[in-house]
């Protein structure tokens, strides 16, 4: 015999229980076969992301330390280069002063040599002039003695010897 079925709208109570039972079974199966593996994958993903964040933090900290070290090295290099520049300037200044001092000494030495040479040349010229004047005087005197000349003849004779002396040079 047929049992009476409770019908609500186009659904029956049996269909509703079957649907509810199927839904509950589906939830249990999803929880066992899909939810747990999905949660495990999500947990692994979370752990992986956390480890990547930690690794990134370590890398950032290392990069900051390296940057600080590089800045310190750069600072030291700048200090060393500044020191080297200052030393080079001081050395250049010393060399410049030494060159100027040496040039002044050489200039003074050359001046003294030139003065000595001028004095020697002057003395040589005076000595040569005295010799020429002496020989000219002797020559004029001998001519005067040879001839008894009047004043005009004596002047002409002196001028003649002076011209000869100029031609001999």
Secondary structure, DSSP 4 states (H G I P E B T S, - for coil): -PPP--EETTEEHHHHHHHHHHHHHHHHHIIIIIIHHHHHHHHHHHHHHHHHHHHHHHHHHHHHHHHHHHHHHHHHHHHHHHHHHHHHHHHHHHHHHHHHHHHHHHHHHHHHHHHHHHHHHHHHHHHHHHHHHHHHHHHHHHHHHHS---HHHHHHHHHHHHHHHHHH-
